[in-house]
Amino acid sequence: MQASRIIKQFDEVKMVIGKTGAAEVPTDPMPPEASDLVIILKPVKEWKSGRSYNELADAIMEKLEIIPGYSLKKPTHTDALQRADDRHQAGCGR
């Protein structure tokens, strides 16, 4: 995946995990051909660039703009927590 390769070029990134397809929950609005990327970052003390989290997110988003048709949402620190809470509320992932 082109986006994964671009994101892995950033020194702050430890790994990129991709998930393609819809969840088993029928209320998931994600179409089966869509993909989510989860970016695992190194601890901030290991970042050599001196960038903040928001500066890194902006730099990654700028690099990904070269991919035609790629839609982006600026990540936040709470996105993963919100998804976990959504799954819990729906009775999934127990």
PyMOL Python script that loads the backbone (N, CA, C, O; Angstrom):
from pymol import cmd

cmd.read_pdbstr("""\
ATOM      1  N   MET A   1       0.844  -1.178   0.000  1.00  0.00           N
ATOM      2  CA  MET A   1       0.000   0.000   0.000  1.00  0.00           C
ATOM      3  C   MET A   1       0.888   1.239   0.000  1.00  0.00           C
ATOM      4  O   MET A   1       1.788   1.373   0.829  1.00  0.00           O
ATOM      5  N   GLN A   2       0.625   2.129  -0.930  1.00  0.00           N
ATOM      6  CA  GLN A   2       1.445   3.320  -1.118  1.00  0.00           C
ATOM      7  C   GLN A   2       1.458   4.211   0.130  1.00  0.00           C
ATOM      8  O   GLN A   2       2.509   4.739   0.495  1.00  0.00           O
ATOM      9  N   ALA A   3       0.327   4.382   0.776  1.00  0.00           N
ATOM     10  CA  ALA A   3       0.251   5.232   1.966  1.00  0.00           C
ATOM     11  C   ALA A   3       1.146   4.694   3.073  1.00  0.00           C
ATOM     12  O   ALA A   3       1.837   5.463   3.741  1.00  0.00           O
ATOM     13  N   SER A   4       1.138   3.400   3.269  1.00  0.00           N
ATOM     14  CA  SER A   4       1.981   2.771   4.294  1.00  0.00           C
ATOM     15  C   SER A   4       3.454   3.062   4.055  1.00  0.00           C
ATOM     16  O   SER A   4       4.188   3.404   4.981  1.00  0.00           O
ATOM     17  N   ARG A   5       3.876   2.923   2.809  1.00  0.00           N
ATOM     18  CA  ARG A   5       5.289   3.166   2.467  1.00  0.00           C
ATOM     19  C   ARG A   5       5.683   4.615   2.742  1.00  0.00           C
ATOM     20  O   ARG A   5       6.779   4.885   3.233  1.00  0.00           O
ATOM     21  N   ILE A   6       4.792   5.532   2.424  1.00  0.00           N
ATOM     22  CA  ILE A   6       5.069   6.960   2.660  1.00  0.00           C
ATOM     23  C   ILE A   6       5.175   7.228   4.158  1.00  0.00           C
ATOM     24  O   ILE A   6       6.106   7.901   4.603  1.00  0.00           O
ATOM     25  N   ILE A   7       4.243   6.716   4.927  1.00  0.00           N
ATOM     26  CA  ILE A   7       4.220   6.978   6.369  1.00  0.00           C
ATOM     27  C   ILE A   7       5.441   6.378   7.053  1.00  0.00           C
ATOM     28  O   ILE A   7       5.993   6.987   7.969  1.00  0.00           O
ATOM     29  N   LYS A   8       5.870   5.198   6.625  1.00  0.00           N
ATOM     30  CA  LYS A   8       7.031   4.536   7.237  1.00  0.00           C
ATOM     31  C   LYS A   8       8.327   5.308   7.024  1.00  0.00           C
ATOM     32  O   LYS A   8       9.318   5.029   7.700  1.00  0.00           O
ATOM     33  N   GLN A   9       8.350   6.267   6.107  1.00  0.00           N
ATOM     34  CA  GLN A   9       9.545   7.066   5.865  1.00  0.00           C
ATOM     35  C   GLN A   9       9.819   8.054   6.995  1.00  0.00           C
ATOM     36  O   GLN A   9      10.932   8.569   7.105  1.00  0.00           O
ATOM     37  N   PHE A  10       8.834   8.321   7.824  1.00  0.00           N
ATOM     38  CA  PHE A  10       9.012   9.255   8.937  1.00  0.00           C
ATOM     39  C   PHE A  10       9.705   8.531  10.091  1.00  0.00           C
ATOM     40  O   PHE A  10       9.276   7.456  10.511  1.00  0.00           O
ATOM     41  N   ASP A  11      10.776   9.132  10.595  1.00  0.00           N
ATOM     42  CA  ASP A  11      11.581   8.513  11.656  1.00  0.00           C
ATOM     43  C   ASP A  11      10.775   8.279  12.945  1.00  0.00           C
ATOM     44  O   ASP A  11      11.075   7.367  13.716  1.00  0.00           O
ATOM     45  N   GLU A  12       9.763   9.101  13.165  1.00  0.00           N
ATOM     46  CA  GLU A  12       8.964   8.987  14.387  1.00  0.00           C
ATOM     47  C   GLU A  12       8.049   7.760  14.387  1.00  0.00           C
ATOM     48  O   GLU A  12       7.536   7.366  15.434  1.00  0.00           O
ATOM     49  N   VAL A  13       7.846   7.164  13.222  1.00  0.00           N
ATOM     50  CA  VAL A  13       6.912   6.047  13.069  1.00  0.00           C
ATOM     51  C   VAL A  13       7.603   4.719  13.376  1.00  0.00           C
ATOM     52  O   VAL A  13       8.651   4.401  12.814  1.00  0.00           O
ATOM     53  N   LYS A  14       6.995   3.956  14.273  1.00  0.00           N
ATOM     54  CA  LYS A  14       7.509   2.630  14.611  1.00  0.00           C
ATOM     55  C   LYS A  14       6.969   1.590  13.631  1.00  0.00           C
ATOM     56  O   LYS A  14       7.727   0.769  13.115  1.00  0.00           O
ATOM     57  N   MET A  15       5.644   1.625  13.373  1.00  0.00           N
ATOM     58  CA  MET A  15       5.039   0.703  12.407  1.00  0.00           C
ATOM     59  C   MET A  15       3.690   1.229  11.943  1.00  0.00           C
ATOM     60  O   MET A  15       3.075   2.086  12.578  1.00  0.00           O
ATOM     61  N   VAL A  16       3.251   0.684  10.811  1.00  0.00           N
ATOM     62  CA  VAL A  16       1.949   1.035  10.248  1.00  0.00           C
ATOM     63  C   VAL A  16       1.181  -0.266  10.035  1.00  0.00           C
ATOM     64  O   VAL A  16       1.689  -1.212   9.434  1.00  0.00           O
ATOM     65  N   ILE A  17      -0.040  -0.297  10.535  1.00  0.00           N
ATOM     66  CA  ILE A  17      -0.885  -1.477  10.415  1.00  0.00           C
ATOM     67  C   ILE A  17      -2.116  -1.092   9.598  1.00  0.00           C
ATOM     68  O   ILE A  17      -2.752  -0.074   9.870  1.00  0.00           O
ATOM     69  N   GLY A  18      -2.447  -1.900   8.603  1.00  0.00           N
ATOM     70  CA  GLY A  18      -3.600  -1.616   7.764  1.00  0.00           C
ATOM     71  C   GLY A  18      -4.702  -2.642   7.943  1.00  0.00           C
ATOM     72  O   GLY A  18      -4.436  -3.824   8.164  1.00  0.00           O
ATOM     73  N   LYS A  19      -5.948  -2.180   7.847  1.00  0.00           N
ATOM     74  CA  LYS A  19      -7.115  -3.058   7.918  1.00  0.00           C
ATOM     75  C   LYS A  19      -8.029  -2.682   6.761  1.00  0.00           C
ATOM     76  O   LYS A  19      -8.453  -1.533   6.633  1.00  0.00           O
ATOM     77  N   THR A  20      -8.322  -3.659   5.929  1.00  0.00           N
ATOM     78  CA  THR A  20      -9.208  -3.424   4.790  1.00  0.00           C
ATOM     79  C   THR A  20     -10.494  -4.209   4.993  1.00  0.00           C
ATOM     80  O   THR A  20     -10.465  -5.358   5.435  1.00  0.00           O
ATOM     81  N   GLY A  21     -11.623  -3.584   4.669  1.00  0.00           N
ATOM     82  CA  GLY A  21     -12.908  -4.263   4.761  1.00  0.00           C
ATOM     83  C   GLY A  21     -13.747  -3.767   5.914  1.00  0.00           C
ATOM     84  O   GLY A  21     -13.272  -3.059   6.801  1.00  0.00           O
ATOM     85  N   ALA A  22     -14.988  -4.153   5.878  1.00  0.00           N
ATOM     86  CA  ALA A  22     -15.940  -3.755   6.908  1.00  0.00           C
ATOM     87  C   ALA A  22     -15.836  -4.679   8.113  1.00  0.00           C
ATOM     88  O   ALA A  22     -15.400  -5.825   7.999  1.00  0.00           O
ATOM     89  N   ALA A  23     -16.234  -4.174   9.246  1.00  0.00           N
ATOM     90  CA  ALA A  23     -16.255  -4.975  10.468  1.00  0.00           C
ATOM     91  C   ALA A  23     -17.397  -5.981  10.402  1.00  0.00           C
ATOM     92  O   ALA A  23     -18.257  -5.912   9.523  1.00  0.00           O
ATOM     93  N   GLU A  24     -17.388  -6.902  11.332  1.00  0.00           N
ATOM     94  CA  GLU A  24     -18.457  -7.896  11.388  1.00  0.00           C
ATOM     95  C   GLU A  24     -19.758  -7.298  11.910  1.00  0.00           C
ATOM     96  O   GLU A  24     -20.823  -7.905  11.794  1.00  0.00           O
ATOM     97  N   VAL A  25     -19.663  -6.112  12.480  1.00  0.00           N
ATOM     98  CA  VAL A  25     -20.840  -5.433  13.014  1.00  0.00           C
ATOM     99  C   VAL A  25     -21.599  -4.802  11.846  1.00  0.00           C
ATOM    100  O   VAL A  25     -21.025  -3.990  11.120  1.00  0.00           O
ATOM    101  N   PRO A  26     -22.853  -5.148  11.648  1.00  0.00           N
ATOM    102  CA  PRO A  26     -23.592  -4.651  10.476  1.00  0.00           C
ATOM    103  C   PRO A  26     -23.837  -3.140  10.478  1.00  0.00           C
ATOM    104  O   PRO A  26     -24.212  -2.577   9.449  1.00  0.00           O
ATOM    105  N   THR A  27     -23.632  -2.483  11.609  1.00  0.00           N
ATOM    106  CA  THR A  27     -23.856  -1.036  11.666  1.00  0.00           C
ATOM    107  C   THR A  27     -22.626  -0.238  11.285  1.00  0.00           C
ATOM    108  O   THR A  27     -22.680   0.991  11.238  1.00  0.00           O
ATOM    109  N   ASP A  28     -21.502  -0.922  11.007  1.00  0.00           N
ATOM    110  CA  ASP A  28     -20.272  -0.232  10.623  1.00  0.00           C
ATOM    111  C   ASP A  28     -20.472   0.401   9.250  1.00  0.00           C
ATOM    112  O   ASP A  28     -20.760  -0.307   8.285  1.00  0.00           O
ATOM    113  N   PRO A  29     -20.322   1.738   9.143  1.00  0.00           N
ATOM    114  CA  PRO A  29     -20.559   2.407   7.862  1.00  0.00           C
ATOM    115  C   PRO A  29     -19.423   2.245   6.864  1.00  0.00           C
ATOM    116  O   PRO A  29     -19.549   2.687   5.722  1.00  0.00           O
ATOM    117  N   MET A  30     -18.319   1.624   7.261  1.00  0.00           N
ATOM    118  CA  MET A  30     -17.163   1.495   6.380  1.00  0.00           C
ATOM    119  C   MET A  30     -17.451   0.480   5.272  1.00  0.00           C
ATOM    120  O   MET A  30     -17.824  -0.658   5.559  1.00  0.00           O
ATOM    121  N   PRO A  31     -17.278   0.887   3.995  1.00  0.00           N
ATOM    122  CA  PRO A  31     -17.514  -0.062   2.896  1.00  0.00           C
ATOM    123  C   PRO A  31     -16.417  -1.133   2.850  1.00  0.00           C
ATOM    124  O   PRO A  31     -15.320  -0.905   3.359  1.00  0.00           O
ATOM    125  N   PRO A  32     -16.691  -2.279   2.258  1.00  0.00           N
ATOM    126  CA  PRO A  32     -15.723  -3.374   2.250  1.00  0.00           C
ATOM    127  C   PRO A  32     -14.424  -3.061   1.515  1.00  0.00           C
ATOM    128  O   PRO A  32     -13.404  -3.698   1.779  1.00  0.00           O
ATOM    129  N   GLU A  33     -14.437  -2.101   0.605  1.00  0.00           N
ATOM    130  CA  GLU A  33     -13.219  -1.787  -0.142  1.00  0.00           C
ATOM    131  C   GLU A  33     -12.366  -0.703   0.526  1.00  0.00           C
ATOM    132  O   GLU A  33     -11.294  -0.377   0.017  1.00  0.00           O
ATOM    133  N   ALA A  34     -12.806  -0.148   1.631  1.00  0.00           N
ATOM    134  CA  ALA A  34     -12.069   0.909   2.331  1.00  0.00           C
ATOM    135  C   ALA A  34     -11.032   0.313   3.281  1.00  0.00           C
ATOM    136  O   ALA A  34     -11.176  -0.814   3.754  1.00  0.00           O
ATOM    137  N   SER A  35      -9.998   1.084   3.546  1.00  0.00           N
ATOM    138  CA  SER A  35      -8.934   0.648   4.453  1.00  0.00           C
ATOM    139  C   SER A  35      -8.710   1.683   5.545  1.00  0.00           C
ATOM    140  O   SER A  35      -8.849   2.885   5.319  1.00  0.00           O
ATOM    141  N   ASP A  36      -8.365   1.203   6.719  1.00  0.00           N
ATOM    142  CA  ASP A  36      -7.941   2.048   7.834  1.00  0.00           C
ATOM    143  C   ASP A  36      -6.467   1.787   8.061  1.00  0.00           C
ATOM    144  O   ASP A  36      -6.006   0.653   7.937  1.00  0.00           O
ATOM    145  N   LEU A  37      -5.729   2.829   8.392  1.00  0.00           N
ATOM    146  CA  LEU A  37      -4.332   2.668   8.768  1.00  0.00           C
ATOM    147  C   LEU A  37      -4.169   3.086  10.217  1.00  0.00           C
ATOM    148  O   LEU A  37      -4.678   4.128  10.630  1.00  0.00           O
ATOM    149  N   VAL A  38      -3.466   2.282  10.981  1.00  0.00           N
ATOM    150  CA  VAL A  38      -3.136   2.611  12.357  1.00  0.00           C
ATOM    151  C   VAL A  38      -1.635   2.852  12.379  1.00  0.00           C
ATOM    152  O   VAL A  38      -0.849   1.998  11.969  1.00  0.00           O
ATOM    153  N   ILE A  39      -1.249   4.022  12.861  1.00  0.00           N
ATOM    154  CA  ILE A  39       0.166   4.393  12.906  1.00  0.00           C
ATOM    155  C   ILE A  39       0.635   4.291  14.347  1.00  0.00           C
ATOM    156  O   ILE A  39       0.119   4.975  15.230  1.00  0.00           O
ATOM    157  N   ILE A  40       1.618   3.430  14.576  1.00  0.00           N
ATOM    158  CA  ILE A  40       2.216   3.282  15.899  1.00  0.00           C
ATOM    159  C   ILE A  40       3.478   4.144  15.911  1.00  0.00           C
ATOM    160  O   ILE A  40       4.381   3.950  15.098  1.00  0.00           O
ATOM    161  N   LEU A  41       3.528   5.089  16.834  1.00  0.00           N
ATOM    162  CA  LEU A  41       4.660   5.997  16.917  1.00  0.00           C
ATOM    163  C   LEU A  41       5.672   5.529  17.959  1.00  0.00           C
ATOM    164  O   LEU A  41       5.325   4.847  18.923  1.00  0.00           O
ATOM    165  N   LYS A  42       6.917   5.908  17.745  1.00  0.00           N
ATOM    166  CA  LYS A  42       7.954   5.673  18.748  1.00  0.00           C
ATOM    167  C   LYS A  42       7.680   6.613  19.930  1.00  0.00           C
ATOM    168  O   LYS A  42       6.961   7.600  19.775  1.00  0.00           O
ATOM    169  N   PRO A  43       8.240   6.319  21.098  1.00  0.00           N
ATOM    170  CA  PRO A  43       8.097   7.266  22.216  1.00  0.00           C
ATOM    171  C   PRO A  43       8.653   8.643  21.811  1.00  0.00           C
ATOM    172  O   PRO A  43       9.658   8.727  21.106  1.00  0.00           O
ATOM    173  N   VAL A  44       8.004   9.696  22.253  1.00  0.00           N
ATOM    174  CA  VAL A  44       8.382  11.062  21.867  1.00  0.00           C
ATOM    175  C   VAL A  44       9.854  11.347  22.173  1.00  0.00           C
ATOM    176  O   VAL A  44      10.507  12.072  21.423  1.00  0.00           O
ATOM    177  N   LYS A  45      10.384  10.789  23.261  1.00  0.00           N
ATOM    178  CA  LYS A  45      11.784  11.053  23.622  1.00  0.00           C
ATOM    179  C   LYS A  45      12.759  10.507  22.569  1.00  0.00           C
ATOM    180  O   LYS A  45      13.929  10.891  22.553  1.00  0.00           O
ATOM    181  N   GLU A  46      12.280   9.611  21.689  1.00  0.00           N
ATOM    182  CA  GLU A  46      13.117   9.063  20.619  1.00  0.00           C
ATOM    183  C   GLU A  46      12.990   9.841  19.305  1.00  0.00           C
ATOM    184  O   GLU A  46      13.696   9.541  18.342  1.00  0.00           O
ATOM    185  N   TRP A  47      12.111  10.822  19.258  1.00  0.00           N
ATOM    186  CA  TRP A  47      11.925  11.604  18.044  1.00  0.00           C
ATOM    187  C   TRP A  47      13.121  12.523  17.849  1.00  0.00           C
ATOM    188  O   TRP A  47      13.438  13.319  18.733  1.00  0.00           O
ATOM    189  N   LYS A  48      13.781  12.427  16.719  1.00  0.00           N
ATOM    190  CA  LYS A  48      14.969  13.232  16.437  1.00  0.00           C
ATOM    191  C   LYS A  48      14.618  14.544  15.749  1.00  0.00           C
ATOM    192  O   LYS A  48      15.442  15.457  15.696  1.00  0.00           O
ATOM    193  N   SER A  49      13.415  14.642  15.226  1.00  0.00           N
ATOM    194  CA  SER A  49      13.033  15.814  14.429  1.00  0.00           C
ATOM    195  C   SER A  49      12.697  17.037  15.270  1.00  0.00           C
ATOM    196  O   SER A  49      12.799  18.164  14.786  1.00  0.00           O
ATOM    197  N   GLY A  50      12.297  16.832  16.524  1.00  0.00           N
ATOM    198  CA  GLY A  50      11.879  17.948  17.364  1.00  0.00           C
ATOM    199  C   GLY A  50      10.471  18.437  17.067  1.00  0.00           C
ATOM    200  O   GLY A  50      10.035  19.451  17.611  1.00  0.00           O
ATOM    201  N   ARG A  51       9.749  17.710  16.196  1.00  0.00           N
ATOM    202  CA  ARG A  51       8.371  18.091  15.854  1.00  0.00           C
ATOM    203  C   ARG A  51       7.420  17.743  17.001  1.00  0.00           C
ATOM    204  O   ARG A  51       7.678  16.850  17.807  1.00  0.00           O
ATOM    205  N   SER A  52       6.316  18.484  17.038  1.00  0.00           N
ATOM    206  CA  SER A  52       5.236  18.132  17.962  1.00  0.00           C
ATOM    207  C   SER A  52       4.362  17.080  17.286  1.00  0.00           C
ATOM    208  O   SER A  52       4.529  16.797  16.100  1.00  0.00           O
ATOM    209  N   TYR A  53       3.435  16.507  18.041  1.00  0.00           N
ATOM    210  CA  TYR A  53       2.512  15.522  17.476  1.00  0.00           C
ATOM    211  C   TYR A  53       1.727  16.136  16.312  1.00  0.00           C
ATOM    212  O   TYR A  53       1.595  15.516  15.257  1.00  0.00           O
ATOM    213  N   ASN A  54       1.208  17.348  16.503  1.00  0.00           N
ATOM    214  CA  ASN A  54       0.420  17.996  15.448  1.00  0.00           C
ATOM    215  C   ASN A  54       1.269  18.316  14.221  1.00  0.00           C
ATOM    216  O   ASN A  54       0.792  18.197  13.092  1.00  0.00           O
ATOM    217  N   GLU A  55       2.519  18.721  14.429  1.00  0.00           N
ATOM    218  CA  GLU A  55       3.406  18.989  13.292  1.00  0.00           C
ATOM    219  C   GLU A  55       3.678  17.701  12.514  1.00  0.00           C
ATOM    220  O   GLU A  55       3.713  17.717  11.283  1.00  0.00           O
ATOM    221  N   LEU A  56       3.869  16.594  13.221  1.00  0.00           N
ATOM    222  CA  LEU A  56       4.077  15.310  12.556  1.00  0.00           C
ATOM    223  C   LEU A  56       2.841  14.909  11.755  1.00  0.00           C
ATOM    224  O   LEU A  56       2.947  14.495  10.600  1.00  0.00           O
ATOM    225  N   ALA A  57       1.667  15.034  12.376  1.00  0.00           N
ATOM    226  CA  ALA A  57       0.415  14.687  11.689  1.00  0.00           C
ATOM    227  C   ALA A  57       0.244  15.534  10.423  1.00  0.00           C
ATOM    228  O   ALA A  57      -0.157  15.019   9.379  1.00  0.00           O
ATOM    229  N   ASP A  58       0.546  16.827  10.519  1.00  0.00           N
ATOM    230  CA  ASP A  58       0.441  17.713   9.350  1.00  0.00           C
ATOM    231  C   ASP A  58       1.423  17.297   8.256  1.00  0.00           C
ATOM    232  O   ASP A  58       1.073  17.295   7.076  1.00  0.00           O
ATOM    233  N   ALA A  59       2.658  16.943   8.644  1.00  0.00           N
ATOM    234  CA  ALA A  59       3.670  16.535   7.671  1.00  0.00           C
ATOM    235  C   ALA A  59       3.264  15.238   6.960  1.00  0.00           C
ATOM    236  O   ALA A  59       3.436  15.105   5.748  1.00  0.00           O
ATOM    237  N   ILE A  60       2.729  14.292   7.723  1.00  0.00           N
ATOM    238  CA  ILE A  60       2.273  13.032   7.126  1.00  0.00           C
ATOM    239  C   ILE A  60       1.119  13.291   6.160  1.00  0.00           C
ATOM    240  O   ILE A  60       1.111  12.776   5.042  1.00  0.00           O
ATOM    241  N   MET A  61       0.151  14.086   6.593  1.00  0.00           N
ATOM    242  CA  MET A  61      -1.002  14.379   5.737  1.00  0.00           C
ATOM    243  C   MET A  61      -0.570  15.079   4.448  1.00  0.00           C
ATOM    244  O   MET A  61      -1.116  14.806   3.379  1.00  0.00           O
ATOM    245  N   GLU A  62       0.405  15.975   4.548  1.00  0.00           N
ATOM    246  CA  GLU A  62       0.896  16.680   3.361  1.00  0.00           C
ATOM    247  C   GLU A  62       1.526  15.700   2.366  1.00  0.00           C
ATOM    248  O   GLU A  62       1.297  15.808   1.161  1.00  0.00           O
ATOM    249  N   LYS A  63       2.311  14.758   2.860  1.00  0.00           N
ATOM    250  CA  LYS A  63       2.944  13.754   1.987  1.00  0.00           C
ATOM    251  C   LYS A  63       1.909  12.846   1.332  1.00  0.00           C
ATOM    252  O   LYS A  63       2.089  12.428   0.188  1.00  0.00           O
ATOM    253  N   LEU A  64       0.822  12.536   2.048  1.00  0.00           N
ATOM    254  CA  LEU A  64      -0.196  11.626   1.526  1.00  0.00           C
ATOM    255  C   LEU A  64      -1.098  12.275   0.478  1.00  0.00           C
ATOM    256  O   LEU A  64      -1.834  11.582  -0.224  1.00  0.00           O
ATOM    257  N   GLU A  65      -1.043  13.600   0.371  1.00  0.00           N
ATOM    258  CA  GLU A  65      -1.883  14.301  -0.608  1.00  0.00           C
ATOM    259  C   GLU A  65      -1.555  13.917  -2.046  1.00  0.00           C
ATOM    260  O   GLU A  65      -2.359  14.174  -2.942  1.00  0.00           O
ATOM    261  N   ILE A  66      -0.391  13.307  -2.291  1.00  0.00           N
ATOM    262  CA  ILE A  66      -0.019  12.925  -3.656  1.00  0.00           C
ATOM    263  C   ILE A  66      -0.805  11.721  -4.163  1.00  0.00           C
ATOM    264  O   ILE A  66      -0.812  11.447  -5.363  1.00  0.00           O
ATOM    265  N   ILE A  67      -1.464  11.002  -3.263  1.00  0.00           N
ATOM    266  CA  ILE A  67      -2.203   9.796  -3.647  1.00  0.00           C
ATOM    267  C   ILE A  67      -3.589  10.210  -4.136  1.00  0.00           C
ATOM    268  O   ILE A  67      -4.376  10.742  -3.354  1.00  0.00           O
ATOM    269  N   PRO A  68      -3.905   9.977  -5.414  1.00  0.00           N
ATOM    270  CA  PRO A  68      -5.218  10.358  -5.946  1.00  0.00           C
ATOM    271  C   PRO A  68      -6.350   9.619  -5.231  1.00  0.00           C
ATOM    272  O   PRO A  68      -6.279   8.408  -5.025  1.00  0.00           O
ATOM    273  N   GLY A  69      -7.384  10.356  -4.858  1.00  0.00           N
ATOM    274  CA  GLY A  69      -8.570   9.758  -4.257  1.00  0.00           C
ATOM    275  C   GLY A  69      -8.418   9.345  -2.808  1.00  0.00           C
ATOM    276  O   GLY A  69      -9.334   8.752  -2.239  1.00  0.00           O
ATOM    277  N   TYR A  70      -7.288   9.645  -2.202  1.00  0.00           N
ATOM    278  CA  TYR A  70      -7.056   9.250  -0.811  1.00  0.00           C
ATOM    279  C   TYR A  70      -7.692  10.279   0.101  1.00  0.00           C
ATOM    280  O   TYR A  70      -7.344  11.458   0.030  1.00  0.00           O
ATOM    281  N   SER A  71      -8.617   9.865   0.957  1.00  0.00           N
ATOM    282  CA  SER A  71      -9.251  10.808   1.877  1.00  0.00           C
ATOM    283  C   SER A  71      -8.599  10.681   3.243  1.00  0.00           C
ATOM    284  O   SER A  71      -8.298   9.583   3.712  1.00  0.00           O
ATOM    285  N   LEU A  72      -8.389  11.823   3.864  1.00  0.00           N
ATOM    286  CA  LEU A  72      -7.659  11.860   5.124  1.00  0.00           C
ATOM    287  C   LEU A  72      -8.473  12.508   6.225  1.00  0.00           C
ATOM    288  O   LEU A  72      -9.289  13.397   5.983  1.00  0.00           O
ATOM    289  N   LYS A  73      -8.233  12.046   7.430  1.00  0.00           N
ATOM    290  CA  LYS A  73      -8.789  12.676   8.622  1.00  0.00           C
ATOM    291  C   LYS A  73      -7.621  12.834   9.578  1.00  0.00           C
ATOM    292  O   LYS A  73      -6.931  11.865   9.893  1.00  0.00           O
ATOM    293  N   LYS A  74      -7.403  14.057  10.037  1.00  0.00           N
ATOM    294  CA  LYS A  74      -6.286  14.281  10.946  1.00  0.00           C
ATOM    295  C   LYS A  74      -6.513  13.484  12.228  1.00  0.00           C
ATOM    296  O   LYS A  74      -7.541  13.641  12.887  1.00  0.00           O
ATOM    297  N   PRO A  75      -5.558  12.632  12.577  1.00  0.00           N
ATOM    298  CA  PRO A  75      -5.729  11.801  13.773  1.00  0.00           C
ATOM    299  C   PRO A  75      -5.599  12.615  15.050  1.00  0.00           C
ATOM    300  O   PRO A  75      -4.951  13.661  15.089  1.00  0.00           O
ATOM    301  N   THR A  76      -6.228  12.104  16.077  1.00  0.00           N
ATOM    302  CA  THR A  76      -6.083  12.698  17.407  1.00  0.00           C
ATOM    303  C   THR A  76      -5.645  11.602  18.363  1.00  0.00           C
ATOM    304  O   THR A  76      -5.750  10.414  18.057  1.00  0.00           O
ATOM    305  N   HIS A  77      -5.158  12.011  19.514  1.00  0.00           N
ATOM    306  CA  HIS A  77      -4.730  11.034  20.516  1.00  0.00           C
ATOM    307  C   HIS A  77      -5.903  10.192  21.017  1.00  0.00           C
ATOM    308  O   HIS A  77      -5.704   9.085  21.516  1.00  0.00           O
ATOM    309  N   THR A  78      -7.113  10.709  20.886  1.00  0.00           N
ATOM    310  CA  THR A  78      -8.269  10.016  21.456  1.00  0.00           C
ATOM    311  C   THR A  78      -9.019   9.136  20.463  1.00  0.00           C
ATOM    312  O   THR A  78      -9.978   8.468  20.851  1.00  0.00           O
ATOM    313  N   ASP A  79      -8.613   9.113  19.188  1.00  0.00           N
ATOM    314  CA  ASP A  79      -9.329   8.315  18.192  1.00  0.00           C
ATOM    315  C   ASP A  79      -9.430   6.845  18.582  1.00  0.00           C
ATOM    316  O   ASP A  79     -10.513   6.264  18.518  1.00  0.00           O
ATOM    317  N   ALA A  80      -8.331   6.245  18.981  1.00  0.00           N
ATOM    318  CA  ALA A  80      -8.338   4.819  19.340  1.00  0.00           C
ATOM    319  C   ALA A  80      -9.209   4.573  20.564  1.00  0.00           C
ATOM    320  O   ALA A  80      -9.920   3.570  20.632  1.00  0.00           O
ATOM    321  N   LEU A  81      -9.157   5.480  21.525  1.00  0.00           N
ATOM    322  CA  LEU A  81      -9.993   5.328  22.721  1.00  0.00           C
ATOM    323  C   LEU A  81     -11.469   5.428  22.366  1.00  0.00           C
ATOM    324  O   LEU A  81     -12.294   4.689  22.903  1.00  0.00           O
ATOM    325  N   GLN A  82     -11.801   6.344  21.458  1.00  0.00           N
ATOM    326  CA  GLN A  82     -13.195   6.495  21.045  1.00  0.00           C
ATOM    327  C   GLN A  82     -13.684   5.241  20.335  1.00  0.00           C
ATOM    328  O   GLN A  82     -14.798   4.782  20.590  1.00  0.00           O
ATOM    329  N   ARG A  83     -12.864   4.677  19.441  1.00  0.00           N
ATOM    330  CA  ARG A  83     -13.277   3.456  18.739  1.00  0.00           C
ATOM    331  C   ARG A  83     -13.460   2.300  19.713  1.00  0.00           C
ATOM    332  O   ARG A  83     -14.397   1.515  19.569  1.00  0.00           O
ATOM    333  N   ALA A  84     -12.577   2.185  20.703  1.00  0.00           N
ATOM    334  CA  ALA A  84     -12.701   1.117  21.694  1.00  0.00           C
ATOM    335  C   ALA A  84     -13.979   1.298  22.506  1.00  0.00           C
ATOM    336  O   ALA A  84     -14.671   0.325  22.802  1.00  0.00           O
ATOM    337  N   ASP A  85     -14.291   2.538  22.865  1.00  0.00           N
ATOM    338  CA  ASP A  85     -15.512   2.800  23.619  1.00  0.00           C
ATOM    339  C   ASP A  85     -16.739   2.508  22.762  1.00  0.00           C
ATOM    340  O   ASP A  85     -17.720   1.960  23.265  1.00  0.00           O
ATOM    341  N   ASP A  86     -16.705   2.861  21.480  1.00  0.00           N
ATOM    342  CA  ASP A  86     -17.814   2.571  20.574  1.00  0.00           C
ATOM    343  C   ASP A  86     -18.065   1.068  20.490  1.00  0.00           C
ATOM    344  O   ASP A  86     -19.210   0.617  20.527  1.00  0.00           O
ATOM    345  N   ARG A  87     -16.972   0.290  20.375  1.00  0.00           N
ATOM    346  CA  ARG A  87     -17.110  -1.171  20.305  1.00  0.00           C
ATOM    347  C   ARG A  87     -17.686  -1.714  21.610  1.00  0.00           C
ATOM    348  O   ARG A  87     -18.526  -2.613  21.599  1.00  0.00           O
ATOM    349  N   HIS A  88     -17.232  -1.164  22.726  1.00  0.00           N
ATOM    350  CA  HIS A  88     -17.733  -1.621  24.021  1.00  0.00           C
ATOM    351  C   HIS A  88     -19.229  -1.319  24.149  1.00  0.00           C
ATOM    352  O   HIS A  88     -20.006  -2.163  24.595  1.00  0.00           O
ATOM    353  N   GLN A  89     -19.620  -0.110  23.753  1.00  0.00           N
ATOM    354  CA  GLN A  89     -21.031   0.282  23.830  1.00  0.00           C
ATOM    355  C   GLN A  89     -21.903  -0.601  22.957  1.00  0.00           C
ATOM    356  O   GLN A  89     -23.062  -0.865  23.276  1.00  0.00           O
ATOM    357  N   ALA A  90     -21.318  -1.065  21.827  1.00  0.00           N
ATOM    358  CA  ALA A  90     -22.063  -1.924  20.903  1.00  0.00           C
ATOM    359  C   ALA A  90     -22.048  -3.388  21.335  1.00  0.00           C
ATOM    360  O   ALA A  90     -22.710  -4.230  20.729  1.00  0.00           O
ATOM    361  N   GLY A  91     -21.282  -3.684  22.392  1.00  0.00           N
ATOM    362  CA  GLY A  91     -21.213  -5.061  22.884  1.00  0.00           C
ATOM    363  C   GLY A  91     -20.237  -5.925  22.122  1.00  0.00           C
ATOM    364  O   GLY A  91     -20.350  -7.151  22.137  1.00  0.00           O
ATOM    365  N   CYS A  92     -19.270  -5.298  21.447  1.00  0.00           N
ATOM    366  CA  CYS A  92     -18.285  -6.046  20.648  1.00  0.00           C
ATOM    367  C   CYS A  92     -16.938  -6.050  21.348  1.00  0.00           C
ATOM    368  O   CYS A  92     -16.672  -5.217  22.215  1.00  0.00           O
ATOM    369  N   GLY A  93     -16.111  -6.975  20.971  1.00  0.00           N
ATOM    370  CA  GLY A  93     -14.723  -6.992  21.422  1.00  0.00           C
ATOM    371  C   GLY A  93     -14.527  -7.319  22.875  1.00  0.00           C
ATOM    372  O   GLY A  93     -13.538  -6.894  23.471  1.00  0.00           O
ATOM    373  N   ARG A  94     -15.436  -8.061  23.464  1.00  0.00           N
ATOM    374  CA  ARG A  94     -15.281  -8.409  24.879  1.00  0.00           C
ATOM    375  C   ARG A  94     -14.464  -9.627  25.041  1.00  0.00           C
ATOM    376  O   ARG A  94     -14.230 -10.068  26.167  1.00  0.00           O
TER     377      ARG A  94
END
""", "prot")
cmd.dss("prot")
cmd.show_as("cartoon", "prot")
cmd.util.cbc("prot")
cmd.orient("prot")
